[in-house]
């Protein structure tokens, strides 16, 4: 799973900040300046008097900075902006290659924990598209935790997909697409408040930006019902070709992605880090 900085902030101390501090080039007021910089990014920044005590004592500043936790930040975007701001702060020390050390540490940190960013020049954390999809899947996972029925439907899908990936049997391919459509239908039913066929529920939901988006999911669901052996016996006359591995990947991806429309539990702003 591709992770966020917010969830992995606790690892920045041993992997980034303490390494910076142990460098022979480290300035004595490193954490004074870094802690001062955190103020605008924290949900509850320290009051003026408390801040003055901390930033006038390198030991207190180091301890206060180390004690910052991920949940203390306002959002994922706040962590990103702080990491970028920290680069500018470290550059301002004008210590040869010290800012490059920070950049190298953060780049290694992002790779080590498989986070959703890449580090661009001069120092910008850019969101990977794969991280967006991972964020959507994580939000659906949290939805599943609150609903045992959805958890079962997702578990059925994941196991059937895994089985097809291992054995490559045509019946497993049809099954994993069926299970993905079951999950989307389950999410829609939870939002709608009562069970029904996915196509019918789509007409009752008001989440669509345009009628063609609604119709595209209805048609995709229609494919699942009409193609022989996926949800029903189906219509052999409508079959254009046998299913292939790419169908298992792409159709299941579409159905799971459309599930993001079918619930208000997907937090797009958090996924994008804004």
ChimeraX attribute file (.defattr): number of C-alpha atoms within 10 A of each C-alpha:
attribute: neighborCount
match mode: 1-to-1
recipient: residues
	/A:1	13
	/A:2	16
	/A:3	17
	/A:4	23
	/A:5	24
	/A:6	20
	/A:7	13
	/A:8	15
	/A:9	15
	/A:10	15
	/A:11	14
	/A:12	17
	/A:13	15
	/A:14	11
	/A:15	15
	/A:16	19
	/A:17	20
	/A:18	13
	/A:19	15
	/A:20	21
	/A:21	16
	/A:22	9
	/A:23	11
	/A:24	8
	/A:25	12
	/A:26	16
	/A:27	15
	/A:28	11
	/A:29	18
	/A:30	18
	/A:31	25
	/A:32	22
	/A:33	17
	/A:34	22
	/A:35	21
	/A:36	17
	/A:37	16
	/A:38	21
	/A:39	16
	/A:40	14
	/A:41	18
	/A:42	20
	/A:43	13
	/A:44	11
	/A:45	15
	/A:46	14
	/A:47	9
	/A:48	9
	/A:49	8
	/A:50	10
	/A:51	17
	/A:52	12
	/A:53	11
	/A:54	22
	/A:55	20
	/A:56	12
	/A:57	13
	/A:58	16
	/A:59	15
	/A:60	15
	/A:61	23
	/A:62	21
	/A:63	13
	/A:64	16
	/A:65	19
	/A:66	17
	/A:67	12
	/A:68	16
	/A:69	14
	/A:70	18
	/A:71	13
	/A:72	15
	/A:73	22
	/A:74	15
	/A:75	20
	/A:76	21
	/A:77	19
	/A:78	20
	/A:79	22
	/A:80	21
	/A:81	17
	/A:82	20
	/A:83	22
	/A:84	17
	/A:85	17
	/A:86	20
	/A:87	21
	/A:88	14
	/A:89	16
	/A:90	21
	/A:91	16
	/A:92	10
	/A:93	15
	/A:94	10
	/A:95	13
	/A:96	10
	/A:97	11
	/A:98	20
	/A:99	21
	/A:100	16
	/A:101	16
	/A:102	21
	/A:103	22
	/A:104	13
	/A:105	18
	/A:106	22
	/A:107	18
	/A:108	15
	/A:109	18
	/A:110	20
	/A:111	14
	/A:112	10
	/A:113	15
	/A:114	15
	/A:115	20
	/A:116	23
	/A:117	22
	/A:118	16
	/A:119	18
	/A:120	11
	/A:121	7
	/A:122	11
	/A:123	20
	/A:124	17
	/A:125	19
	/A:126	12
	/A:127	16
	/A:128	15
	/A:129	12
	/A:130	13
	/A:131	20
	/A:132	18
	/A:133	16
	/A:134	18
	/A:135	24
	/A:136	20
	/A:137	19
	/A:138	17
	/A:139	19
	/A:140	23
	/A:141	15
	/A:142	13
	/A:143	18
	/A:144	18
	/A:145	12
	/A:146	10
	/A:147	12
	/A:148	11
	/A:149	15
	/A:150	22
	/A:151	19
	/A:152	13
	/A:153	20
	/A:154	22
	/A:155	15
	/A:156	19
	/A:157	22
	/A:158	15
	/A:159	13
	/A:160	21
	/A:161	23
	/A:162	14
	/A:163	16
	/A:164	20
	/A:165	16
	/A:166	10
	/A:167	10
	/A:168	14
	/A:169	13
	/A:170	13
	/A:171	12
	/A:172	20
	/A:173	24
	/A:174	23
	/A:175	22
	/A:176	26
	/A:177	25
	/A:178	22
	/A:179	24
	/A:180	27
	/A:181	27
	/A:182	23
	/A:183	25
	/A:184	27
	/A:185	26
	/A:186	24
	/A:187	28
	/A:188	28
	/A:189	19
	/A:190	15
	/A:191	16
	/A:192	16
	/A:193	10
	/A:194	10
	/A:195	15
	/A:196	14
	/A:197	13
	/A:198	21
	/A:199	18
	/A:200	13
	/A:201	19
	/A:202	21
	/A:203	13
	/A:204	10
	/A:205	15
	/A:206	11
	/A:207	13
	/A:208	14
	/A:209	9
	/A:210	9
	/A:211	9
	/A:212	10
	/A:213	14
	/A:214	19
	/A:215	15
	/A:216	12
	/A:217	19
	/A:218	18
	/A:219	13
	/A:220	16
	/A:221	21
	/A:222	14
	/A:223	18
	/A:224	22
	/A:225	18
	/A:226	19
	/A:227	21
	/A:228	18
	/A:229	16
	/A:230	21
	/A:231	20
	/A:232	12
	/A:233	11
	/A:234	16
	/A:235	13
	/A:236	11
	/A:237	9
	/A:238	11
	/A:239	13
	/A:240	8
	/A:241	6
	/A:242	9
	/A:243	14
	/A:244	12
	/A:245	13
	/A:246	10
	/A:247	14
	/A:248	20
	/A:249	15
	/A:250	12
	/A:251	18
	/A:252	21
	/A:253	15
	/A:254	15
	/A:255	21
	/A:256	21
	/A:257	16
	/A:258	18
	/A:259	24
	/A:260	20
	/A:261	20
	/A:262	25
	/A:263	20
	/A:264	12
	/A:265	13
	/A:266	21
	/A:267	15
	/A:268	15
	/A:269	11
	/A:270	16
	/A:271	21
	/A:272	16
	/A:273	19
	/A:274	11
